[in-house]
Amino acid sequence: MGGEKNIKIIAEKNQLYVLPDSTKVWMQPGSSIRYAKAFMQDRRVWLEGNSLFEVQKHKGSTFQVYINDAFIEVKGTCFLVKQEDAYCSEVTLFEGEIEFNIPSTCQKTAMLPLQKLTYNSMDSQTQIDNIANISWENGRYNLKDVPLDQLIQIVSRMYHTDILMEGVHRDEVSFSGSIHYNESLDNVLNKIRFSLNLNIRKVDDRFILY
């Protein structure tokens, strides 16, 4: 692909970018997408970083997202791609149908809704885990009865921060609510605190729920 025929978008903050086919890309800071000017003839996107895609269906036209020596074949759907380091990528499917392709090994993995695939490009290994009770709707994660352990893991990953628990009966506690894609960490922690009747304190760069 020659540079003059490409469009590249770099997100300096959380932003929504709409592709020419009306596909929505919810981009996280520091992530970038690249696609051809003739996109409607060739719906391929090269992604660096983390973004959530709401792909519009177009009859007879597939949509592909390229990441780290692999690509995702899409059939009108909603999924999140996270690339936290040079070799590891995570793809979480919220609805619809996608296929994860590794050309070097000819491996294809069909994903079902509410599954997360982890891909390591060093050894071309993939692993699939089920996620529960989380959906995506127009800029919002909706969580229903998500166990506190899982919620803390999700929020820690979303905001690249350490959240610890002290003296909380984590197995007995679950959270229902929503998190907007550009909501501040303080807001999210306050929601958790009020909803579950917990306290919070900050020690250095860590947050402690108790």
C-alpha positions as CSV (number, residue, x, y, z in Angstrom):
1,M,0.0,0.0,0.0
2,G,1.5,3.3,-1.0
3,G,1.5,6.1,1.5
4,E,-0.3,8.6,-0.8
5,K,-3.3,6.1,-1.1
6,N,-3.7,5.7,2.6
7,I,-5.6,7.5,5.3
8,K,-4.1,7.2,8.8
9,I,-5.9,8.3,12.0
10,I,-4.1,8.6,15.3
11,A,-6.1,9.0,18.5
12,E,-4.6,11.4,21.0
13,K,-7.6,10.8,23.4
14,N,-10.6,8.5,23.6
15,Q,-12.5,9.2,20.3
16,L,-15.1,7.8,18.0
17,Y,-14.0,7.6,14.3
18,V,-16.6,6.6,11.6
19,L,-15.2,4.8,8.5
20,P,-16.6,5.5,5.0
21,D,-18.9,2.4,5.3
22,S,-20.4,3.8,8.6
23,T,-18.4,1.3,10.8
24,K,-17.7,2.9,14.2
25,V,-14.2,2.6,15.7
26,W,-14.0,3.6,19.4
27,M,-10.3,4.4,19.6
28,Q,-8.3,4.5,22.8
29,P,-5.5,7.1,23.3
30,G,-2.3,6.2,21.3
31,S,-4.0,3.8,19.0
32,S,-4.1,4.3,15.2
33,I,-5.9,2.9,12.2
34,R,-4.8,2.9,8.6
35,Y,-7.0,2.2,5.5
36,A,-7.0,2.7,1.8
37,K,-8.7,5.7,0.2
38,A,-10.5,3.2,-2.0
39,F,-11.9,1.6,1.2
40,M,-15.4,0.8,-0.1
41,Q,-13.8,-1.5,-2.7
42,D,-11.4,-3.0,-0.1
43,R,-12.6,-3.0,3.5
44,R,-9.3,-3.6,5.3
45,V,-8.0,-1.7,8.3
46,W,-4.6,-1.9,9.9
47,L,-4.8,-1.4,13.7
48,E,-2.1,-0.5,16.2
49,G,-3.2,-0.3,19.9
50,N,-6.7,-0.8,21.3
51,S,-10.0,-0.1,19.6
52,L,-13.5,-1.4,19.6
53,F,-15.2,-1.9,16.3
54,E,-18.9,-1.8,15.5
55,V,-18.8,-3.1,11.9
56,Q,-21.6,-2.4,9.4
57,K,-22.8,-5.3,7.3
58,H,-22.4,-4.8,3.5
59,K,-23.8,-7.6,1.3
60,G,-21.1,-9.4,-0.6
61,S,-18.3,-7.4,1.2
62,T,-16.1,-8.7,4.0
63,F,-14.3,-6.5,6.6
64,Q,-10.8,-7.3,7.8
65,V,-8.8,-5.9,10.7
66,Y,-5.0,-6.6,10.6
67,I,-3.0,-6.9,13.8
68,N,0.4,-8.3,14.5
69,D,0.9,-10.9,11.7
70,A,-2.8,-12.0,11.9
71,F,-6.1,-10.7,10.8
72,I,-9.7,-10.7,11.9
73,E,-12.4,-11.6,9.3
74,V,-15.6,-9.9,10.2
75,K,-19.2,-10.5,9.3
76,G,-21.1,-7.4,10.8
77,T,-20.4,-7.4,14.5
78,C,-19.0,-5.7,17.6
79,F,-15.6,-6.6,19.0
80,L,-12.7,-5.1,21.0
81,V,-9.0,-5.5,20.1
82,K,-6.4,-4.9,22.8
83,Q,-2.6,-4.9,22.0
84,E,-0.9,-4.3,25.3
85,D,2.6,-5.3,24.1
86,A,4.5,-6.2,20.9
87,Y,3.5,-9.9,20.8
88,C,0.2,-10.3,22.7
89,S,-3.2,-9.4,21.3
90,E,-6.6,-9.9,22.8
91,V,-9.9,-10.0,20.8
92,T,-13.2,-9.9,22.7
93,L,-16.4,-10.5,20.8
94,F,-19.6,-8.9,22.1
95,E,-22.0,-9.8,19.3
96,G,-22.0,-11.2,15.8
97,E,-19.4,-13.5,14.2
98,I,-15.7,-13.2,13.5
99,E,-12.9,-15.5,12.4
100,F,-9.3,-15.0,13.7
101,N,-6.7,-15.9,11.0
102,I,-3.0,-16.6,11.3
103,P,-1.7,-16.8,7.7
104,S,1.7,-18.2,8.7
105,T,0.1,-21.4,10.2
106,C,-3.1,-21.3,8.1
107,Q,-4.9,-21.5,11.5
108,K,-8.5,-20.1,11.6
109,T,-10.5,-19.8,14.8
110,A,-14.2,-19.0,14.6
111,M,-15.3,-16.9,17.7
112,L,-18.7,-16.9,19.4
113,P,-20.3,-13.9,21.2
114,L,-18.9,-13.3,24.8
115,Q,-15.6,-15.0,24.0
116,K,-12.1,-13.6,24.4
117,L,-9.2,-14.8,22.2
118,T,-5.6,-14.3,23.3
119,Y,-3.0,-14.5,20.5
120,N,0.8,-14.6,21.0
121,S,2.6,-13.9,17.8
122,M,5.9,-15.3,19.2
123,D,4.7,-18.9,19.0
124,S,1.4,-18.3,17.0
125,Q,-0.6,-19.8,19.9
126,T,-4.2,-18.8,20.6
127,Q,-6.4,-19.4,23.7
128,I,-10.1,-18.8,24.0
129,D,-11.9,-17.9,27.3
130,N,-15.5,-17.2,27.9
131,I,-16.5,-13.8,29.3
132,A,-19.8,-13.4,31.1
133,N,-22.5,-10.8,31.5
134,I,-20.9,-7.9,29.6
135,S,-22.4,-6.3,26.5
136,W,-21.6,-3.2,24.5
137,E,-24.1,-0.6,23.4
138,N,-23.3,2.6,21.7
139,G,-20.3,3.7,23.7
140,R,-21.1,1.9,26.9
141,Y,-20.1,-1.4,28.5
142,N,-23.2,-2.8,30.3
143,L,-22.3,-5.1,33.2
144,K,-24.9,-7.4,34.8
145,D,-24.1,-9.3,38.1
146,V,-20.3,-9.3,37.3
147,P,-18.3,-10.8,40.2
148,L,-16.2,-8.2,41.9
149,D,-13.0,-10.1,41.1
150,Q,-13.8,-10.0,37.4
151,L,-14.9,-6.4,37.6
152,I,-11.6,-5.3,39.2
153,Q,-9.7,-7.1,36.5
154,I,-11.7,-5.4,33.8
155,V,-11.3,-1.9,35.3
156,S,-7.6,-2.4,36.0
157,R,-7.0,-3.4,32.4
158,M,-9.2,-0.6,31.0
159,Y,-7.4,2.1,32.9
160,H,-3.9,0.6,33.2
161,T,-4.0,0.9,37.0
162,D,-3.6,-1.4,40.1
163,I,-6.8,-1.9,42.1
164,L,-6.5,-4.1,45.2
165,M,-9.1,-5.4,47.7
166,E,-8.7,-5.6,51.5
167,G,-11.1,-7.5,53.7
168,V,-13.8,-7.7,51.0
169,H,-15.8,-10.9,50.6
170,R,-15.2,-10.9,46.9
171,D,-17.0,-14.2,46.2
172,E,-20.3,-12.8,47.5
173,V,-20.2,-9.4,45.8
174,S,-21.3,-8.6,42.2
175,F,-21.8,-5.4,40.3
176,S,-24.4,-4.3,37.8
177,G,-24.1,-1.0,36.0
178,S,-22.5,0.7,32.9
179,I,-19.2,2.2,32.1
180,H,-18.9,4.8,29.3
181,Y,-16.0,4.3,26.9
182,N,-14.4,7.7,27.9
183,E,-15.5,7.8,31.6
184,S,-12.9,8.8,34.1
185,L,-11.4,6.3,36.5
186,D,-12.6,8.3,39.5
187,N,-16.2,8.1,38.2
188,V,-16.0,4.4,37.7
189,L,-14.5,3.8,41.2
190,N,-17.2,5.9,42.8
191,K,-19.9,3.9,41.0
192,I,-18.3,0.7,42.4
193,R,-17.9,2.2,45.8
194,F,-21.5,3.5,46.1
195,S,-23.1,0.4,44.5
196,L,-21.3,-2.1,46.7
197,N,-21.1,0.1,49.8
198,L,-17.3,0.0,50.0
199,N,-14.6,2.6,50.9
200,I,-11.6,3.5,48.8
201,R,-8.1,4.9,49.4
202,K,-5.2,5.7,47.2
203,V,-1.7,4.5,48.2
204,D,1.0,5.7,45.7
205,D,-0.4,4.7,42.3
206,R,-2.7,2.0,43.7
207,F,-6.3,2.1,44.6
208,I,-7.5,0.0,47.5
209,L,-11.1,-1.0,48.0
210,Y,-12.1,-2.1,51.6
